[in-house]
Amino acid sequence: MTITKTQDGDQLNIALEGRLDTMTSPELESELHASLDGVNQLTLDFSKLDYISSAGLRVLLSAHKALSGKGGMKVTHVNDIVQEVFDVTGFADILDIE
């Protein structure tokens, strides 16, 4: 998985490419842990994300909780495969998906 990060003040944008699964989710978790200080709004661009597993969902839930009460977190450009995972797991009701 490739992580591309850009920050503008308290706005952090992260684009993911590849698969967010058991093998790659620790990488995203570490990146978020190191990057969320001073961040009020997180945007995750999934335009090049092919797949997400339960391990990836756990990282998203953790980030969502960390940003609740601040500006929040949104997920953009979700493909049909990832959207189906969000729908089946109930994450579609939790996350702000654009």
Biopython code that builds the backbone (N, CA, C, O; Angstrom):
import numpy as np
from Bio.PDB.StructureBuilder import StructureBuilder

atoms = [
    (1, "MET", "N", (0.841, -1.175, 0.000)),
    (1, "MET", "CA", (0.000, 0.000, 0.000)),
    (1, "MET", "C", (0.888, 1.241, 0.000)),
    (1, "MET", "O", (1.928, 1.278, 0.658)),
    (2, "THR", "N", (0.468, 2.235, -0.736)),
    (2, "THR", "CA", (1.165, 3.514, -0.790)),
    (2, "THR", "C", (0.323, 4.562, -0.074)),
    (2, "THR", "O", (-0.881, 4.669, -0.311)),
    (3, "ILE", "N", (0.961, 5.334, 0.803)),
    (3, "ILE", "CA", (0.293, 6.413, 1.535)),
    (3, "ILE", "C", (0.891, 7.730, 1.070)),
    (3, "ILE", "O", (2.103, 7.932, 1.142)),
    (4, "THR", "N", (0.031, 8.626, 0.592)),
    (4, "THR", "CA", (0.470, 9.960, 0.190)),
    (4, "THR", "C", (-0.227, 10.954, 1.102)),
    (4, "THR", "O", (-1.455, 10.989, 1.177)),
    (5, "LYS", "N", (0.564, 11.761, 1.792)),
    (5, "LYS", "CA", (0.036, 12.656, 2.813)),
    (5, "LYS", "C", (0.330, 14.098, 2.451)),
    (5, "LYS", "O", (1.452, 14.431, 2.069)),
    (6, "THR", "N", (-0.678, 14.960, 2.570)),
    (6, "THR", "CA", (-0.487, 16.403, 2.433)),
    (6, "THR", "C", (-1.231, 17.077, 3.577)),
    (6, "THR", "O", (-2.301, 16.631, 3.988)),
    (7, "GLN", "N", (-0.650, 18.156, 4.083)),
    (7, "GLN", "CA", (-1.278, 18.856, 5.193)),
    (7, "GLN", "C", (-1.322, 20.338, 4.900)),
    (7, "GLN", "O", (-0.364, 20.916, 4.386)),
    (8, "ASP", "N", (-2.459, 20.950, 5.236)),
    (8, "ASP", "CA", (-2.641, 22.386, 5.086)),
    (8, "ASP", "C", (-3.239, 22.889, 6.393)),
    (8, "ASP", "O", (-4.449, 22.801, 6.602)),
    (9, "GLY", "N", (-2.397, 23.413, 7.265)),
    (9, "GLY", "CA", (-2.854, 23.855, 8.579)),
    (9, "GLY", "C", (-3.360, 22.677, 9.393)),
    (9, "GLY", "O", (-2.633, 21.714, 9.638)),
    (10, "ASP", "N", (-4.633, 22.768, 9.814)),
    (10, "ASP", "CA", (-5.210, 21.685, 10.615)),
    (10, "ASP", "C", (-5.961, 20.669, 9.764)),
    (10, "ASP", "O", (-6.684, 19.825, 10.294)),
    (11, "GLN", "N", (-5.792, 20.747, 8.441)),
    (11, "GLN", "CA", (-6.439, 19.828, 7.491)),
    (11, "GLN", "C", (-5.400, 18.847, 6.976)),
    (11, "GLN", "O", (-4.400, 19.252, 6.382)),
    (12, "LEU", "N", (-5.636, 17.538, 7.204)),
    (12, "LEU", "CA", (-4.733, 16.499, 6.724)),
    (12, "LEU", "C", (-5.445, 15.679, 5.668)),
    (12, "LEU", "O", (-6.568, 15.220, 5.878)),
    (13, "ASN", "N", (-4.796, 15.497, 4.538)),
    (13, "ASN", "CA", (-5.324, 14.674, 3.452)),
    (13, "ASN", "C", (-4.391, 13.486, 3.255)),
    (13, "ASN", "O", (-3.178, 13.642, 3.116)),
    (14, "ILE", "N", (-4.985, 12.292, 3.246)),
    (14, "ILE", "CA", (-4.211, 11.075, 3.023)),
    (14, "ILE", "C", (-4.858, 10.297, 1.888)),
    (14, "ILE", "O", (-6.044, 9.973, 1.938)),
    (15, "ALA", "N", (-4.071, 10.004, 0.871)),
    (15, "ALA", "CA", (-4.522, 9.179, -0.252)),
    (15, "ALA", "C", (-3.890, 7.803, -0.110)),
    (15, "ALA", "O", (-2.687, 7.680, 0.117)),
    (16, "LEU", "N", (-4.713, 6.776, -0.246)),
    (16, "LEU", "CA", (-4.240, 5.402, -0.139)),
    (16, "LEU", "C", (-4.317, 4.719, -1.497)),
    (16, "LEU", "O", (-5.264, 4.917, -2.259)),
    (17, "GLU", "N", (-3.306, 3.915, -1.781)),
    (17, "GLU", "CA", (-3.278, 3.159, -3.029)),
    (17, "GLU", "C", (-2.926, 1.709, -2.716)),
    (17, "GLU", "O", (-1.947, 1.434, -2.022)),
    (18, "GLY", "N", (-3.733, 0.788, -3.234)),
    (18, "GLY", "CA", (-3.475, -0.633, -3.016)),
    (18, "GLY", "C", (-4.520, -1.262, -2.125)),
    (18, "GLY", "O", (-5.718, -1.048, -2.313)),
    (19, "ARG", "N", (-4.062, -2.049, -1.142)),
    (19, "ARG", "CA", (-4.956, -2.791, -0.243)),
    (19, "ARG", "C", (-4.704, -2.368, 1.195)),
    (19, "ARG", "O", (-3.560, -2.276, 1.640)),
    (20, "LEU", "N", (-5.793, -2.111, 1.913)),
    (20, "LEU", "CA", (-5.711, -1.826, 3.342)),
    (20, "LEU", "C", (-6.188, -3.073, 4.068)),
    (20, "LEU", "O", (-7.389, -3.291, 4.233)),
    (21, "ASP", "N", (-5.230, -3.891, 4.501)),
    (21, "ASP", "CA", (-5.563, -5.189, 5.083)),
    (21, "ASP", "C", (-4.687, -5.455, 6.302)),
    (21, "ASP", "O", (-4.052, -4.538, 6.821)),
    (22, "THR", "N", (-4.649, -6.687, 6.754)),
    (22, "THR", "CA", (-3.899, -7.059, 7.953)),
    (22, "THR", "C", (-2.416, -6.706, 7.836)),
    (22, "THR", "O", (-1.789, -6.316, 8.822)),
    (23, "MET", "N", (-1.868, -6.839, 6.656)),
    (23, "MET", "CA", (-0.445, -6.578, 6.460)),
    (23, "MET", "C", (-0.132, -5.078, 6.391)),
    (23, "MET", "O", (0.944, -4.661, 6.818)),
    (24, "THR", "N", (-1.049, -4.266, 5.864)),
    (24, "THR", "CA", (-0.755, -2.851, 5.631)),
    (24, "THR", "C", (-1.396, -1.902, 6.638)),
    (24, "THR", "O", (-0.970, -0.752, 6.752)),
    (25, "SER", "N", (-2.415, -2.361, 7.372)),
    (25, "SER", "CA", (-3.098, -1.453, 8.297)),
    (25, "SER", "C", (-2.182, -0.914, 9.405)),
    (25, "SER", "O", (-2.372, 0.228, 9.823)),
    (26, "PRO", "N", (-1.189, -1.687, 9.905)),
    (26, "PRO", "CA", (-0.284, -1.094, 10.903)),
    (26, "PRO", "C", (0.488, 0.117, 10.372)),
    (26, "PRO", "O", (0.805, 1.039, 11.124)),
    (27, "GLU", "N", (0.784, 0.105, 9.081)),
    (27, "GLU", "CA", (1.483, 1.240, 8.464)),
    (27, "GLU", "C", (0.612, 2.494, 8.506)),
    (27, "GLU", "O", (1.089, 3.574, 8.857)),
    (28, "LEU", "N", (-0.664, 2.350, 8.147)),
    (28, "LEU", "CA", (-1.578, 3.496, 8.195)),
    (28, "LEU", "C", (-1.798, 3.935, 9.634)),
    (28, "LEU", "O", (-1.823, 5.132, 9.923)),
    (29, "GLU", "N", (-1.956, 2.980, 10.531)),
    (29, "GLU", "CA", (-2.158, 3.307, 11.939)),
    (29, "GLU", "C", (-0.979, 4.123, 12.481)),
    (29, "GLU", "O", (-1.185, 5.107, 13.190)),
    (30, "SER", "N", (0.232, 3.727, 12.157)),
    (30, "SER", "CA", (1.430, 4.463, 12.590)),
    (30, "SER", "C", (1.460, 5.863, 11.993)),
    (30, "SER", "O", (1.768, 6.836, 12.682)),
    (31, "GLU", "N", (1.140, 5.954, 10.722)),
    (31, "GLU", "CA", (1.131, 7.250, 10.041)),
    (31, "GLU", "C", (0.109, 8.188, 10.674)),
    (31, "GLU", "O", (0.402, 9.362, 10.900)),
    (32, "LEU", "N", (-1.076, 7.683, 10.958)),
    (32, "LEU", "CA", (-2.107, 8.509, 11.583)),
    (32, "LEU", "C", (-1.698, 8.916, 12.991)),
    (32, "LEU", "O", (-1.869, 10.072, 13.379)),
    (33, "HIS", "N", (-1.166, 7.986, 13.749)),
    (33, "HIS", "CA", (-0.747, 8.281, 15.120)),
    (33, "HIS", "C", (0.293, 9.404, 15.143)),
    (33, "HIS", "O", (0.263, 10.273, 16.014)),
    (34, "ALA", "N", (1.201, 9.372, 14.188)),
    (34, "ALA", "CA", (2.263, 10.380, 14.117)),
    (34, "ALA", "C", (1.777, 11.708, 13.542)),
    (34, "ALA", "O", (2.430, 12.735, 13.728)),
    (35, "SER", "N", (0.640, 11.701, 12.847)),
    (35, "SER", "CA", (0.228, 12.887, 12.089)),
    (35, "SER", "C", (-0.981, 13.632, 12.639)),
    (35, "SER", "O", (-1.247, 14.749, 12.196)),
    (36, "LEU", "N", (-1.715, 13.070, 13.572)),
    (36, "LEU", "CA", (-2.990, 13.670, 13.975)),
    (36, "LEU", "C", (-2.878, 14.793, 15.003)),
    (36, "LEU", "O", (-3.867, 15.485, 15.245)),
    (37, "ASP", "N", (-1.714, 15.000, 15.614)),
    (37, "ASP", "CA", (-1.571, 16.123, 16.546)),
    (37, "ASP", "C", (-1.804, 17.439, 15.812)),
    (37, "ASP", "O", (-1.150, 17.720, 14.808)),
    (38, "GLY", "N", (-2.730, 18.237, 16.313)),
    (38, "GLY", "CA", (-3.035, 19.526, 15.693)),
    (38, "GLY", "C", (-3.948, 19.445, 14.499)),
    (38, "GLY", "O", (-4.257, 20.472, 13.894)),
    (39, "VAL", "N", (-4.395, 18.243, 14.135)),
    (39, "VAL", "CA", (-5.294, 18.067, 12.989)),
    (39, "VAL", "C", (-6.740, 18.060, 13.479)),
    (39, "VAL", "O", (-7.083, 17.349, 14.424)),
    (40, "ASN", "N", (-7.580, 18.861, 12.825)),
    (40, "ASN", "CA", (-9.004, 18.898, 13.150)),
    (40, "ASN", "C", (-9.865, 18.246, 12.084)),
    (40, "ASN", "O", (-10.988, 17.824, 12.364)),
    (41, "GLN", "N", (-9.351, 18.158, 10.858)),
    (41, "GLN", "CA", (-10.110, 17.578, 9.752)),
    (41, "GLN", "C", (-9.210, 16.627, 8.974)),
    (41, "GLN", "O", (-8.137, 17.010, 8.508)),
    (42, "LEU", "N", (-9.661, 15.380, 8.840)),
    (42, "LEU", "CA", (-8.932, 14.368, 8.087)),
    (42, "LEU", "C", (-9.767, 13.943, 6.897)),
    (42, "LEU", "O", (-10.944, 13.611, 7.040)),
    (43, "THR", "N", (-9.159, 13.952, 5.721)),
    (43, "THR", "CA", (-9.805, 13.451, 4.515)),
    (43, "THR", "C", (-8.984, 12.275, 4.001)),
    (43, "THR", "O", (-7.781, 12.392, 3.767)),
    (44, "LEU", "N", (-9.652, 11.148, 3.832)),
    (44, "LEU", "CA", (-9.012, 9.954, 3.280)),
    (44, "LEU", "C", (-9.512, 9.762, 1.856)),
    (44, "LEU", "O", (-10.707, 9.570, 1.633)),
    (45, "ASP", "N", (-8.609, 9.814, 0.902)),
    (45, "ASP", "CA", (-8.932, 9.638, -0.510)),
    (45, "ASP", "C", (-8.722, 8.168, -0.874)),
    (45, "ASP", "O", (-7.596, 7.670, -0.865)),
    (46, "PHE", "N", (-9.814, 7.489, -1.190)),
    (46, "PHE", "CA", (-9.772, 6.063, -1.511)),
    (46, "PHE", "C", (-9.881, 5.805, -3.009)),
    (46, "PHE", "O", (-10.225, 4.693, -3.412)),
    (47, "SER", "N", (-9.596, 6.808, -3.849)),
    (47, "SER", "CA", (-9.760, 6.636, -5.293)),
    (47, "SER", "C", (-8.894, 5.513, -5.852)),
    (47, "SER", "O", (-9.236, 4.930, -6.881)),
    (48, "LYS", "N", (-7.779, 5.199, -5.194)),
    (48, "LYS", "CA", (-6.892, 4.134, -5.678)),
    (48, "LYS", "C", (-6.793, 2.976, -4.684)),
    (48, "LYS", "O", (-5.890, 2.145, -4.778)),
    (49, "LEU", "N", (-7.732, 2.927, -3.727)),
    (49, "LEU", "CA", (-7.758, 1.822, -2.776)),
    (49, "LEU", "C", (-8.596, 0.697, -3.363)),
    (49, "LEU", "O", (-9.759, 0.897, -3.714)),
    (50, "ASP", "N", (-8.001, -0.489, -3.469)),
    (50, "ASP", "CA", (-8.670, -1.623, -4.105)),
    (50, "ASP", "C", (-9.496, -2.456, -3.142)),
    (50, "ASP", "O", (-10.483, -3.073, -3.544)),
    (51, "TYR", "N", (-9.100, -2.481, -1.861)),
    (51, "TYR", "CA", (-9.702, -3.427, -0.925)),
    (51, "TYR", "C", (-9.477, -2.937, 0.497)),
    (51, "TYR", "O", (-8.464, -2.302, 0.788)),
    (52, "ILE", "N", (-10.431, -3.235, 1.388)),
    (52, "ILE", "CA", (-10.259, -2.956, 2.807)),
    (52, "ILE", "C", (-10.738, -4.156, 3.614)),
    (52, "ILE", "O", (-11.799, -4.714, 3.332)),
    (53, "SER", "N", (-9.962, -4.553, 4.614)),
    (53, "SER", "CA", (-10.326, -5.685, 5.468)),
    (53, "SER", "C", (-10.788, -5.164, 6.833)),
    (53, "SER", "O", (-10.830, -3.956, 7.068)),
    (54, "SER", "N", (-11.132, -6.088, 7.720)),
    (54, "SER", "CA", (-11.564, -5.696, 9.061)),
    (54, "SER", "C", (-10.444, -4.976, 9.815)),
    (54, "SER", "O", (-10.716, -4.102, 10.638)),
    (55, "ALA", "N", (-9.201, -5.331, 9.543)),
    (55, "ALA", "CA", (-8.076, -4.634, 10.179)),
    (55, "ALA", "C", (-8.028, -3.173, 9.730)),
    (55, "ALA", "O", (-7.736, -2.282, 10.528)),
    (56, "GLY", "N", (-8.314, -2.936, 8.457)),
    (56, "GLY", "CA", (-8.378, -1.564, 7.952)),
    (56, "GLY", "C", (-9.548, -0.802, 8.545)),
    (56, "GLY", "O", (-9.430, 0.384, 8.852)),
    (57, "LEU", "N", (-10.674, -1.475, 8.706)),
    (57, "LEU", "CA", (-11.847, -0.843, 9.314)),
    (57, "LEU", "C", (-11.541, -0.410, 10.745)),
    (57, "LEU", "O", (-11.980, 0.654, 11.182)),
    (58, "ARG", "N", (-10.795, -1.230, 11.468)),
    (58, "ARG", "CA", (-10.434, -0.896, 12.845)),
    (58, "ARG", "C", (-9.613, 0.395, 12.891)),
    (58, "ARG", "O", (-9.816, 1.225, 13.777)),
    (59, "VAL", "N", (-8.688, 0.568, 11.943)),
    (59, "VAL", "CA", (-7.878, 1.786, 11.885)),
    (59, "VAL", "C", (-8.763, 2.991, 11.578)),
    (59, "VAL", "O", (-8.583, 4.059, 12.163)),
    (60, "LEU", "N", (-9.714, 2.825, 10.665)),
    (60, "LEU", "CA", (-10.626, 3.927, 10.345)),
    (60, "LEU", "C", (-11.468, 4.312, 11.549)),
    (60, "LEU", "O", (-11.670, 5.496, 11.815)),
    (61, "LEU", "N", (-11.959, 3.319, 12.274)),
    (61, "LEU", "CA", (-12.783, 3.591, 13.451)),
    (61, "LEU", "C", (-11.973, 4.338, 14.511)),
    (61, "LEU", "O", (-12.477, 5.268, 15.141)),
    (62, "SER", "N", (-10.745, 3.938, 14.702)),
    (62, "SER", "CA", (-9.870, 4.606, 15.666)),
    (62, "SER", "C", (-9.638, 6.065, 15.281)),
    (62, "SER", "O", (-9.704, 6.948, 16.137)),
    (63, "ALA", "N", (-9.372, 6.322, 14.016)),
    (63, "ALA", "CA", (-9.167, 7.698, 13.542)),
    (63, "ALA", "C", (-10.447, 8.507, 13.675)),
    (63, "ALA", "O", (-10.412, 9.677, 14.056)),
    (64, "HIS", "N", (-11.582, 7.879, 13.360)),
    (64, "HIS", "CA", (-12.881, 8.552, 13.474)),
    (64, "HIS", "C", (-13.120, 8.982, 14.915)),
    (64, "HIS", "O", (-13.566, 10.102, 15.163)),
    (65, "LYS", "N", (-12.830, 8.109, 15.858)),
    (65, "LYS", "CA", (-12.999, 8.428, 17.284)),
    (65, "LYS", "C", (-12.044, 9.537, 17.713)),
    (65, "LYS", "O", (-12.425, 10.418, 18.482)),
    (66, "ALA", "N", (-10.813, 9.501, 17.224)),
    (66, "ALA", "CA", (-9.820, 10.515, 17.589)),
    (66, "ALA", "C", (-10.232, 11.905, 17.120)),
    (66, "ALA", "O", (-9.876, 12.903, 17.747)),
    (67, "LEU", "N", (-10.977, 11.975, 16.025)),
    (67, "LEU", "CA", (-11.360, 13.266, 15.456)),
    (67, "LEU", "C", (-12.791, 13.673, 15.803)),
    (67, "LEU", "O", (-13.226, 14.758, 15.417)),
    (68, "SER", "N", (-13.525, 12.836, 16.518)),
    (68, "SER", "CA", (-14.874, 13.234, 16.919)),
    (68, "SER", "C", (-14.750, 14.372, 17.929)),
    (68, "SER", "O", (-13.882, 14.355, 18.802)),
    (69, "GLY", "N", (-15.621, 15.347, 17.794)),
    (69, "GLY", "CA", (-15.528, 16.529, 18.632)),
    (69, "GLY", "C", (-14.634, 17.598, 18.030)),
    (69, "GLY", "O", (-14.584, 18.724, 18.524)),
    (70, "LYS", "N", (-13.935, 17.250, 16.972)),
    (70, "LYS", "CA", (-13.127, 18.223, 16.220)),
    (70, "LYS", "C", (-13.843, 18.433, 14.887)),
    (70, "LYS", "O", (-15.070, 18.364, 14.824)),
    (71, "GLY", "N", (-13.098, 18.685, 13.847)),
    (71, "GLY", "CA", (-13.687, 18.894, 12.533)),
    (71, "GLY", "C", (-14.201, 17.615, 11.894)),
    (71, "GLY", "O", (-15.085, 17.655, 11.038)),
    (72, "GLY", "N", (-13.645, 16.475, 12.311)),
    (72, "GLY", "CA", (-14.122, 15.192, 11.825)),
    (72, "GLY", "C", (-13.259, 14.578, 10.747)),
    (72, "GLY", "O", (-12.168, 15.052, 10.429)),
    (73, "MET", "N", (-13.795, 13.507, 10.199)),
    (73, "MET", "CA", (-13.091, 12.728, 9.189)),
    (73, "MET", "C", (-14.063, 12.401, 8.064)),
    (73, "MET", "O", (-15.226, 12.081, 8.313)),
    (74, "LYS", "N", (-13.588, 12.481, 6.840)),
    (74, "LYS", "CA", (-14.411, 12.055, 5.710)),
    (74, "LYS", "C", (-13.602, 11.165, 4.794)),
    (74, "LYS", "O", (-12.377, 11.261, 4.718)),
    (75, "VAL", "N", (-14.312, 10.301, 4.104)),
    (75, "VAL", "CA", (-13.708, 9.362, 3.159)),
    (75, "VAL", "C", (-14.272, 9.709, 1.784)),
    (75, "VAL", "O", (-15.485, 9.830, 1.615)),
    (76, "THR", "N", (-13.384, 9.867, 0.804)),
    (76, "THR", "CA", (-13.826, 10.264, -0.533)),
    (76, "THR", "C", (-13.424, 9.220, -1.573)),
    (76, "THR", "O", (-12.518, 8.416, -1.355)),
    (77, "HIS", "N", (-14.125, 9.254, -2.708)),
    (77, "HIS", "CA", (-13.810, 8.441, -3.891)),
    (77, "HIS", "C", (-13.755, 6.942, -3.586)),
    (77, "HIS", "O", (-12.788, 6.263, -3.929)),
    (78, "VAL", "N", (-14.792, 6.447, -2.944)),
    (78, "VAL", "CA", (-14.854, 5.037, -2.556)),
    (78, "VAL", "C", (-15.370, 4.212, -3.733)),
    (78, "VAL", "O", (-16.397, 4.546, -4.324)),
    (79, "ASN", "N", (-14.653, 3.126, -4.078)),
    (79, "ASN", "CA", (-15.120, 2.272, -5.173)),
    (79, "ASN", "C", (-16.227, 1.327, -4.677)),
    (79, "ASN", "O", (-16.528, 1.286, -3.484)),
    (80, "ASP", "N", (-16.817, 0.581, -5.594)),
    (80, "ASP", "CA", (-17.952, -0.289, -5.251)),
    (80, "ASP", "C", (-17.585, -1.401, -4.274)),
    (80, "ASP", "O", (-18.390, -1.756, -3.413)),
    (81, "ILE", "N", (-16.391, -1.949, -4.396)),
    (81, "ILE", "CA", (-15.965, -3.047, -3.519)),
    (81, "ILE", "C", (-15.846, -2.556, -2.081)),
    (81, "ILE", "O", (-16.357, -3.189, -1.157)),
    (82, "VAL", "N", (-15.169, -1.426, -1.898)),
    (82, "VAL", "CA", (-14.996, -0.863, -0.559)),
    (82, "VAL", "C", (-16.339, -0.389, -0.013)),
    (82, "VAL", "O", (-16.622, -0.568, 1.171)),
    (83, "GLN", "N", (-17.162, 0.209, -0.861)),
    (83, "GLN", "CA", (-18.482, 0.678, -0.422)),
    (83, "GLN", "C", (-19.336, -0.492, 0.067)),
    (83, "GLN", "O", (-20.071, -0.360, 1.045)),
    (84, "GLU", "N", (-19.238, -1.626, -0.610)),
    (84, "GLU", "CA", (-19.997, -2.803, -0.182)),
    (84, "GLU", "C", (-19.554, -3.263, 1.207)),
    (84, "GLU", "O", (-20.388, -3.648, 2.027)),
    (85, "VAL", "N", (-18.250, -3.224, 1.474)),
    (85, "VAL", "CA", (-17.742, -3.563, 2.808)),
    (85, "VAL", "C", (-18.303, -2.579, 3.839)),
    (85, "VAL", "O", (-18.731, -2.989, 4.918)),
    (86, "PHE", "N", (-18.301, -1.291, 3.511)),
    (86, "PHE", "CA", (-18.862, -0.281, 4.413)),
    (86, "PHE", "C", (-20.351, -0.534, 4.662)),
    (86, "PHE", "O", (-20.822, -0.400, 5.791)),
    (87, "ASP", "N", (-21.089, -0.898, 3.616)),
    (87, "ASP", "CA", (-22.531, -1.143, 3.751)),
    (87, "ASP", "C", (-22.805, -2.360, 4.631)),
    (87, "ASP", "O", (-23.639, -2.300, 5.535)),
    (88, "VAL", "N", (-22.110, -3.454, 4.369)),
    (88, "VAL", "CA", (-22.349, -4.715, 5.084)),
    (88, "VAL", "C", (-21.970, -4.589, 6.562)),
    (88, "VAL", "O", (-22.638, -5.159, 7.424)),
    (89, "THR", "N", (-20.903, -3.848, 6.853)),
    (89, "THR", "CA", (-20.425, -3.745, 8.233)),
    (89, "THR", "C", (-21.090, -2.625, 9.033)),
    (89, "THR", "O", (-20.889, -2.524, 10.243)),
    (90, "GLY", "N", (-21.877, -1.787, 8.364)),
    (90, "GLY", "CA", (-22.505, -0.666, 9.057)),
    (90, "GLY", "C", (-21.632, 0.588, 9.093)),
    (90, "GLY", "O", (-22.051, 1.615, 9.627)),
    (91, "PHE", "N", (-20.443, 0.515, 8.540)),
    (91, "PHE", "CA", (-19.560, 1.686, 8.522)),
    (91, "PHE", "C", (-20.129, 2.800, 7.657)),
    (91, "PHE", "O", (-19.783, 3.966, 7.850)),
    (92, "ALA", "N", (-20.996, 2.463, 6.705)),
    (92, "ALA", "CA", (-21.625, 3.483, 5.867)),
    (92, "ALA", "C", (-22.482, 4.414, 6.713)),
    (92, "ALA", "O", (-22.701, 5.567, 6.341)),
    (93, "ASP", "N", (-22.971, 3.917, 7.856)),
    (93, "ASP", "CA", (-23.788, 4.736, 8.748)),
    (93, "ASP", "C", (-22.933, 5.544, 9.728)),
    (93, "ASP", "O", (-23.412, 6.513, 10.315)),
    (94, "ILE", "N", (-21.683, 5.151, 9.903)),
    (94, "ILE", "CA", (-20.804, 5.800, 10.868)),
    (94, "ILE", "C", (-19.942, 6.870, 10.215)),
    (94, "ILE", "O", (-19.780, 7.963, 10.757)),
    (95, "LEU", "N", (-19.390, 6.549, 9.045)),
    (95, "LEU", "CA", (-18.434, 7.414, 8.380)),
    (95, "LEU", "C", (-19.129, 8.442, 7.485)),
    (95, "LEU", "O", (-20.230, 8.212, 6.984)),
    (96, "ASP", "N", (-18.465, 9.567, 7.300)),
    (96, "ASP", "CA", (-18.885, 10.579, 6.332)),
    (96, "ASP", "C", (-18.214, 10.212, 5.009)),
    (96, "ASP", "O", (-17.020, 10.441, 4.816)),
    (97, "ILE", "N", (-19.019, 9.630, 4.088)),
    (97, "ILE", "CA", (-18.494, 9.142, 2.817)),
    (97, "ILE", "C", (-19.003, 10.046, 1.699)),
    (97, "ILE", "O", (-20.208, 10.247, 1.543)),
    (98, "GLU", "N", (-18.073, 10.582, 0.931)),
    (98, "GLU", "CA", (-18.445, 11.464, -0.188)),
    (98, "GLU", "C", (-18.049, 10.841, -1.504)),
    (98, "GLU", "O", (-18.279, 11.431, -2.560)),
]
sb = StructureBuilder()
sb.init_structure("model")
sb.init_model(0)
sb.init_chain("A")
sb.init_seg("    ")
for serial, (resi, resn, name, xyz) in enumerate(atoms, 1):
    if name == "N":
        sb.init_residue(resn, " ", resi, " ")
    sb.init_atom(name, np.array(xyz, "f"), 0.0, 1.0, " ", f" {name:<3s}", serial, name[0])
structure = sb.get_structure()
